[in-house]
Amino acid sequence: MSGLRDFLKVYWPLVVVAFAGVLLALVLMDPAPPKTIRFAAGSPGGAYHAFAERYQRLLAEEGVEVVLVETQGSIDNLRLLDDSEVDVGLVQGGLSTVSDEEELRSIGGLFPEPFWVFVRNDVPADTLGDLHDARMAVGGAGSGTRMLALELEADYGGEWDETSRLPLSGNAAADALLSGSLDAAAFSAAVEASYVDRLLNSPDVVRLLPFDRAPALARRHEALSDIVLLRGVVDIGKNLPATDIPLVAPVAQLVVRKDLHPAIEALLIDAATAIHSQGTLLAPAGEYPDPDLIDLPISEQARRYYKDGPSFLRRYFSFDVANFLDRAWVLAIPLLTLLFPLVRVAPPIYRWRVRRKIYVWYEDLRALEERGRSTDNKAERDKVQEELETLQAEIGAVEVPLSYTDDLYRLRSHVEFVKQLVRERNPVKVAG
């Protein structure tokens, strides 16, 4: 028990410093990531919304709730991101402006969004320029489809009738086209979009308009690339499409606000890799996410991920644990720097305190020896002997750790030695 008390007396400053350090770390470390984020998800039935639902499921597995916010499309998503009404959103490439670069960052390009133009089979048209007077849906005012359609209309020239700019989009536009209410419909969407799949599989009613000069259009528009929908890739058995179809396509990117917590960014990158690294009808496996196919500055978290992969902590720990350790390590270094000299000096101090309990008795022992050897008075020497007996009894009651008992017994032998010296100065006389 005495050893424990001695230990605590010496080491309590270390315990206090360590406890204070932990409290300081909890106070000063970066704030914990939010448990809820808002995701600009596009309109229900669209590819953006379908992908957003997959992000929602993956982040929910890590304890982060994703609230899906329905929007009109990419333009709407950018506006909500700029206004801090959402934290993350899918945005069509080529739509951001210089002002967007101040507050927004890109996680990477995720998938190509071909500019699909479907035309009814009874409508004579070979190129987009043949649809000046057609009843064509080009998406709502907040969609990237509409903006891209207007840019391409300008490339093909001519006067475009207002009926060629109807605001229908998604499944509503596909339904109207299949029913004959429209002559054509344009979509800027992933091949996974349900309405694109429906139209690709309806060759008896509609056909996909090719962009024969896709490479030229890609040169004229930095955000566009030329791709090919390969013959039979939609349905090998039905040979859909029947020929290779050249298309132009911007690349959709995942955009976040620059003040989004880095840990949430890391989760989004993990989810993006899981979702978009698989091959599609338009891209081989492993091509996406791509940090180069973006028109906004890439986030620092994404830059590190593409260079080094997931962090060491994320490889071996759950999201919550990895995030806590990642936030705490910055303060761990100064704390360890402070504790290291304290830990080194504590053992010598502990040894000194224990031995001091033993060595402090030598001062009394020396004084008693000097008194006993310097006097010829028998009564005085007898008194010294009594005090030595008392001293020896008190020493016997001293408690020290087992490893220091040799010092204690050495002291007790020294007391016995002094008692003998005092007795020899006063030998017992035997009667003759």
C-alpha positions as CSV (number, residue, x, y, z in Angstrom):
1,M,0.0,0.0,0.0
2,S,2.9,2.4,0.9
3,G,4.5,1.6,-2.5
4,L,1.3,2.5,-4.3
5,R,1.1,5.7,-2.4
6,D,4.7,6.5,-3.3
7,F,4.0,5.7,-6.9
8,L,1.0,8.0,-7.0
9,K,2.8,10.8,-5.3
10,V,5.5,10.7,-8.0
11,Y,3.4,9.9,-11.1
12,W,0.3,12.0,-10.4
13,P,1.7,15.0,-12.4
14,L,1.9,12.7,-15.4
15,V,-1.7,11.5,-14.9
16,V,-2.8,15.1,-14.6
17,V,-0.9,16.2,-17.7
18,A,-2.2,13.2,-19.7
19,F,-5.8,13.9,-18.7
20,A,-5.4,17.6,-19.4
21,G,-3.9,16.8,-22.8
22,V,-6.8,14.6,-23.7
23,L,-9.3,17.3,-22.7
24,L,-7.3,19.9,-24.7
25,A,-7.3,17.6,-27.7
26,L,-11.0,17.2,-27.5
27,V,-11.5,20.9,-27.3
28,L,-9.0,22.0,-30.0
29,M,-9.2,19.3,-32.5
30,D,-11.1,19.8,-35.7
31,P,-14.8,19.5,-35.4
32,A,-16.4,16.1,-36.0
33,P,-18.0,15.6,-39.4
34,P,-21.7,16.2,-39.7
35,K,-24.1,13.2,-39.5
36,T,-26.4,14.7,-42.2
37,I,-25.6,16.2,-45.6
38,R,-27.9,17.5,-48.4
39,F,-27.4,16.1,-51.9
40,A,-28.7,17.8,-55.1
41,A,-30.1,14.8,-56.8
42,G,-31.8,15.9,-60.0
43,S,-35.3,14.8,-60.9
44,P,-36.8,11.3,-59.9
45,G,-36.3,8.8,-62.7
46,G,-33.2,10.4,-64.0
47,A,-29.6,9.0,-63.8
48,Y,-28.6,11.7,-61.3
49,H,-31.3,10.7,-58.9
50,A,-30.5,7.0,-59.3
51,F,-26.8,7.6,-58.6
52,A,-27.7,9.9,-55.7
53,E,-29.7,7.1,-54.1
54,R,-26.7,4.8,-54.4
55,Y,-24.6,7.4,-52.6
56,Q,-27.3,7.6,-50.0
57,R,-27.2,3.9,-49.3
58,L,-23.4,3.7,-49.1
59,L,-23.0,6.7,-46.8
60,A,-25.9,5.4,-44.6
61,E,-23.7,2.3,-43.9
62,E,-21.1,4.7,-42.4
63,G,-23.7,6.4,-40.2
64,V,-24.1,9.5,-42.4
65,E,-27.6,10.5,-43.5
66,V,-27.9,11.8,-47.1
67,V,-31.0,14.0,-47.7
68,L,-31.9,14.0,-51.4
69,V,-33.0,17.3,-52.8
70,E,-35.0,17.1,-56.0
71,T,-33.8,19.6,-58.7
72,Q,-34.3,20.5,-62.3
73,G,-30.8,19.4,-63.2
74,S,-27.2,20.6,-63.3
75,I,-27.9,24.4,-63.5
76,D,-30.2,24.1,-60.5
77,N,-27.6,22.0,-58.7
78,L,-24.9,24.6,-59.2
79,R,-27.2,27.3,-57.9
80,L,-28.1,25.4,-54.8
81,L,-24.4,24.6,-54.1
82,D,-23.4,28.3,-54.6
83,D,-26.2,29.3,-52.2
84,S,-25.1,26.7,-49.5
85,E,-28.5,25.1,-49.7
86,V,-26.9,21.7,-50.5
87,D,-23.5,20.2,-49.7
88,V,-22.9,18.0,-52.7
89,G,-24.4,17.5,-56.1
90,L,-23.9,16.0,-59.5
91,V,-23.1,18.5,-62.2
92,Q,-22.7,18.3,-65.9
93,G,-19.3,19.2,-67.1
94,G,-18.8,22.6,-68.9
95,L,-21.5,24.5,-67.0
96,S,-19.5,26.0,-64.1
97,T,-18.4,29.6,-64.2
98,V,-15.4,31.5,-62.7
99,S,-17.5,32.6,-59.7
100,D,-18.3,28.9,-59.0
101,E,-14.6,28.2,-58.5
102,E,-14.5,30.4,-55.4
103,E,-16.8,28.2,-53.3
104,L,-17.0,24.8,-55.1
105,R,-14.6,21.9,-55.6
106,S,-14.8,18.8,-57.7
107,I,-14.3,15.2,-56.5
108,G,-13.7,14.0,-60.1
109,G,-15.3,13.1,-63.4
110,L,-17.7,10.2,-62.9
111,F,-19.3,9.2,-66.1
112,P,-20.0,10.4,-69.6
113,E,-23.4,12.0,-70.3
114,P,-24.0,11.7,-74.0
115,F,-26.2,14.3,-75.7
116,W,-28.9,11.9,-76.9
117,V,-31.3,13.2,-79.6
118,F,-34.1,10.7,-80.3
119,V,-36.3,11.3,-83.3
120,R,-39.5,9.5,-84.3
121,N,-39.0,7.3,-87.3
122,D,-41.6,9.2,-89.3
123,V,-39.7,12.5,-88.9
124,P,-37.2,13.2,-91.7
125,A,-34.0,14.3,-90.0
126,D,-30.4,13.2,-90.4
127,T,-28.7,15.8,-88.2
128,L,-29.6,18.1,-85.3
129,G,-29.8,20.9,-87.8
130,D,-32.7,19.3,-89.5
131,L,-34.9,19.8,-86.4
132,H,-35.3,23.6,-86.6
133,D,-39.1,23.3,-86.8
134,A,-39.6,20.1,-85.0
135,R,-41.5,19.7,-81.7
136,M,-38.5,18.9,-79.6
137,A,-38.1,18.6,-75.8
138,V,-34.8,20.0,-74.5
139,G,-35.3,20.0,-70.7
140,G,-36.3,22.6,-68.2
141,A,-34.7,26.0,-67.5
142,G,-32.5,24.6,-64.7
143,S,-31.1,21.7,-66.7
144,G,-27.7,21.2,-68.4
145,T,-29.5,19.5,-71.3
146,R,-31.2,22.8,-72.3
147,M,-28.0,24.8,-72.1
148,L,-26.1,22.2,-74.1
149,A,-28.9,22.0,-76.7
150,L,-28.9,25.8,-77.2
151,E,-25.1,25.8,-77.7
152,L,-25.3,23.0,-80.3
153,E,-28.3,24.7,-82.0
154,A,-26.0,27.7,-82.4
155,D,-23.3,25.5,-84.0
156,Y,-25.8,24.2,-86.5
157,G,-27.1,27.7,-87.3
158,G,-30.4,28.8,-88.7
159,E,-33.5,30.1,-87.0
160,W,-34.9,27.7,-84.4
161,D,-38.6,27.7,-83.8
162,E,-39.7,28.0,-80.2
163,T,-41.5,24.6,-80.5
164,S,-38.0,23.1,-80.7
165,R,-37.3,24.2,-77.2
166,L,-40.1,22.6,-75.2
167,P,-39.3,22.3,-71.4
168,L,-40.2,18.6,-71.0
169,S,-37.5,16.3,-69.7
170,G,-36.8,12.8,-68.4
171,N,-39.6,10.2,-68.5
172,A,-42.2,12.8,-69.3
173,A,-40.3,13.7,-72.5
174,A,-39.8,10.0,-73.3
175,D,-43.5,9.3,-72.9
176,A,-44.5,12.2,-75.1
177,L,-42.1,11.1,-77.8
178,L,-43.3,7.5,-77.8
179,S,-46.9,8.6,-77.9
180,G,-46.3,11.0,-80.8
181,S,-46.8,14.2,-78.9
182,L,-43.2,15.2,-79.8
183,D,-41.1,14.8,-82.9
184,A,-37.8,14.6,-81.0
185,A,-36.4,14.8,-77.5
186,A,-32.9,15.7,-76.3
187,F,-31.3,14.4,-73.1
188,S,-27.9,14.9,-71.6
189,A,-27.9,11.8,-69.4
190,A,-26.0,8.7,-68.5
191,V,-26.7,5.6,-70.4
192,E,-28.1,4.1,-67.2
193,A,-31.0,6.6,-67.2
194,S,-34.3,4.7,-67.4
195,Y,-35.8,6.9,-70.1
196,V,-32.7,6.5,-72.3
197,D,-32.9,2.7,-71.9
198,R,-36.5,2.7,-72.9
199,L,-35.9,4.8,-76.0
200,L,-32.8,2.7,-77.0
201,N,-35.0,-0.4,-76.8
202,S,-37.8,1.1,-78.9
203,P,-36.3,1.0,-82.4
204,D,-39.7,0.5,-84.0
205,V,-40.9,4.0,-82.9
206,V,-37.8,6.1,-82.4
207,R,-34.2,6.2,-83.6
208,L,-31.0,7.8,-82.1
209,L,-29.7,10.7,-84.2
210,P,-25.9,10.3,-84.9
211,F,-23.4,13.2,-84.6
212,D,-21.2,12.4,-87.6
213,R,-19.1,15.4,-86.9
214,A,-18.6,14.6,-83.2
215,P,-14.8,15.1,-83.2
216,A,-15.3,18.6,-84.7
217,L,-17.9,19.5,-82.1
218,A,-15.5,18.2,-79.3
219,R,-12.8,20.5,-80.6
220,R,-15.2,23.5,-80.6
221,H,-16.4,22.8,-77.0
222,E,-13.8,22.1,-74.3
223,A,-16.4,20.3,-72.1
224,L,-17.3,17.8,-74.8
225,S,-15.6,14.6,-75.9
226,D,-16.5,12.4,-78.8
227,I,-17.6,8.8,-78.0
228,V,-19.2,5.9,-79.9
229,L,-22.2,3.9,-78.9
230,L,-21.0,0.5,-80.3
231,R,-23.1,-1.6,-82.5
232,G,-25.0,-4.2,-80.5
233,V,-23.8,-2.9,-77.1
234,V,-27.4,-2.2,-75.9
235,D,-28.7,-5.7,-76.9
236,I,-26.5,-8.2,-78.7
237,G,-29.4,-10.5,-79.6
238,K,-31.5,-7.7,-81.1
239,N,-28.4,-6.0,-82.5
240,L,-29.2,-2.7,-80.9
241,P,-28.0,-0.3,-82.1
242,A,-27.7,-1.7,-85.6
243,T,-24.6,0.4,-86.4
244,D,-21.9,2.3,-84.5
245,I,-23.4,5.7,-83.5
246,P,-21.0,8.7,-82.9
247,L,-22.1,10.9,-80.1
248,V,-20.8,13.9,-78.1
249,A,-20.7,13.8,-74.3
250,P,-19.8,16.0,-71.4
251,V,-18.6,14.2,-68.2
252,A,-20.7,14.5,-65.1
253,Q,-18.7,15.4,-62.0
254,L,-19.3,15.2,-58.2
255,V,-19.2,18.8,-56.8
256,V,-18.9,19.7,-53.2
257,R,-18.7,23.0,-51.3
258,K,-15.1,23.7,-50.3
259,D,-16.1,24.0,-46.7
260,L,-17.5,20.4,-46.6
261,H,-15.8,18.4,-43.9
262,P,-12.8,16.4,-45.3
263,A,-14.0,13.2,-43.7
264,I,-17.3,13.5,-45.7
265,E,-15.3,14.1,-48.8
266,A,-13.4,10.9,-48.1
267,L,-16.6,9.0,-47.8
268,L,-17.9,10.5,-51.1
269,I,-14.7,9.5,-52.8
270,D,-14.9,5.9,-51.5
271,A,-18.5,5.8,-52.7
272,A,-17.7,7.3,-56.1
273,T,-15.0,4.7,-56.6
274,A,-17.3,1.9,-55.7
275,I,-20.1,3.2,-57.9
276,H,-18.4,4.5,-61.0
277,S,-15.3,2.3,-61.3
278,Q,-17.3,-0.5,-62.8
279,G,-17.5,-0.6,-66.6
280,T,-20.5,0.8,-68.5
281,L,-21.8,0.5,-72.1
282,L,-19.7,3.7,-72.8
283,A,-16.6,3.2,-70.7
284,P,-14.4,0.3,-69.7
285,A,-13.9,-0.6,-66.0
286,G,-11.5,1.5,-64.1
287,E,-11.7,4.6,-66.3
288,Y,-13.8,6.6,-63.7
289,P,-13.6,8.5,-61.4
290,D,-11.2,10.6,-63.4
291,P,-9.6,13.7,-61.7
292,D,-8.7,15.3,-65.0
293,L,-12.2,15.4,-66.6
294,I,-13.5,18.3,-64.5
295,D,-13.9,22.0,-64.9
296,L,-13.7,23.0,-61.3
297,P,-10.6,22.9,-59.0
298,I,-10.2,19.5,-57.5
299,S,-10.5,19.2,-53.7
300,E,-7.3,18.6,-51.7
301,Q,-8.8,15.4,-50.2
302,A,-9.5,14.0,-53.7
303,R,-6.1,15.0,-54.9
304,R,-4.4,13.0,-52.1
305,Y,-6.8,10.1,-52.7
306,Y,-6.0,9.9,-56.4
307,K,-2.2,10.1,-55.6
308,D,-1.9,7.8,-52.6
309,G,-5.2,5.9,-52.3
310,P,-7.3,5.7,-49.1
311,S,-5.6,6.9,-46.0
312,F,-3.8,4.4,-43.7
313,L,-6.5,4.8,-41.0
314,R,-9.3,4.3,-43.4
315,R,-7.8,1.1,-44.6
316,Y,-7.8,-0.5,-41.2
317,F,-10.5,1.3,-39.1
318,S,-14.1,2.2,-39.3
319,F,-15.1,5.6,-40.5
320,D,-15.8,7.0,-37.0
321,V,-12.6,5.6,-35.4
322,A,-10.4,6.6,-38.4
323,N,-11.9,10.1,-38.3
324,F,-11.3,10.6,-34.6
325,L,-7.7,9.4,-34.8
326,D,-7.1,11.5,-37.9
327,R,-8.3,14.6,-36.0
328,A,-6.5,13.8,-32.8
329,W,-3.0,12.9,-34.1
330,V,-2.1,16.6,-34.6
331,L,-2.3,17.3,-30.9
332,A,-0.8,13.9,-30.0
333,I,2.7,15.0,-31.1
334,P,3.1,18.0,-28.7
335,L,1.4,16.0,-25.9
336,L,4.0,13.2,-26.3
337,T,6.8,15.7,-26.5
338,L,5.6,17.0,-23.2
339,L,5.2,13.6,-21.6
340,F,8.4,12.1,-22.7
341,P,10.8,14.1,-20.4
342,L,8.3,13.7,-17.6
343,V,8.2,9.9,-18.0
344,R,12.0,9.8,-18.1
345,V,12.5,11.9,-14.9
346,A,9.7,10.1,-13.0
347,P,11.5,6.8,-12.2
348,P,14.6,8.5,-10.7
349,I,12.3,10.6,-8.6
350,Y,10.4,7.6,-7.5
351,R,13.6,5.8,-6.5
352,W,14.8,8.8,-4.6
353,R,11.5,9.1,-2.6
354,V,11.5,5.5,-1.6
355,R,15.2,5.5,-0.6
356,R,14.8,8.8,1.2
357,K,12.3,7.0,3.6
358,I,15.2,4.8,4.5
359,Y,18.2,7.1,4.4
360,V,16.5,9.8,6.5
361,W,17.0,7.6,9.6
362,Y,20.8,7.8,9.2
363,E,20.8,11.3,10.5
364,D,19.3,10.2,13.8
365,L,21.5,7.1,13.9
366,R,24.7,9.1,13.5
367,A,23.6,11.6,16.2
368,L,22.9,8.7,18.7
369,E,26.3,7.1,17.9
370,E,28.1,10.3,18.6
371,R,26.3,10.8,21.9
372,G,26.9,7.2,23.0
373,R,30.6,7.2,22.2
374,S,31.4,10.7,23.5
375,T,30.1,10.1,27.1
376,D,31.4,8.1,30.0
377,N,28.2,8.5,31.9
378,K,26.5,5.1,32.2
379,A,23.1,6.6,32.6
380,E,23.5,8.6,29.4
381,R,24.7,5.6,27.5
382,D,21.8,3.6,28.8
383,K,19.5,6.3,27.5
384,V,21.1,6.2,24.1
385,Q,20.6,2.4,24.1
386,E,16.9,2.9,24.8
387,E,16.6,5.5,22.0
388,L,18.4,3.0,19.6
389,E,15.9,0.3,20.6
390,T,13.0,2.8,19.9
391,L,14.7,3.8,16.6
392,Q,15.0,0.1,15.6
393,A,11.3,-0.5,16.3
394,E,10.3,2.5,14.3
395,I,12.4,1.4,11.4
396,G,10.8,-2.0,11.6
397,A,7.5,-0.4,10.9
398,V,8.6,1.3,7.7
399,E,7.0,-0.1,4.5
400,V,8.9,0.0,1.3
401,P,8.5,-1.9,-2.0
402,L,10.0,-5.4,-2.0
403,S,12.8,-4.4,-4.3
404,Y,14.0,-1.9,-1.7
405,T,14.0,-4.2,1.4
406,D,17.7,-4.8,1.1
407,D,18.3,-1.1,1.8
408,L,15.9,-1.3,4.8
409,Y,17.6,-4.4,6.3
410,R,21.0,-2.8,5.8
411,L,19.8,0.2,7.9
412,R,18.5,-2.2,10.6
413,S,21.9,-4.0,10.7
414,H,23.6,-0.6,11.0
415,V,21.4,0.2,14.0
416,E,22.4,-3.1,15.6
417,F,26.0,-2.3,14.9
418,V,25.8,1.2,16.6
419,K,24.1,-0.5,19.6
420,Q,27.0,-2.8,19.9
421,L,29.5,0.1,19.7
422,V,27.7,1.8,22.5
423,R,27.6,-1.3,24.7
424,E,31.4,-1.8,24.2
425,R,32.0,1.6,25.6
426,N,30.2,0.4,28.8
427,P,31.3,-3.2,29.3
428,V,29.5,-5.2,32.0
429,K,31.8,-5.8,35.1
430,V,31.9,-9.3,36.6
431,A,32.3,-9.7,40.4
432,G,35.5,-11.4,41.5
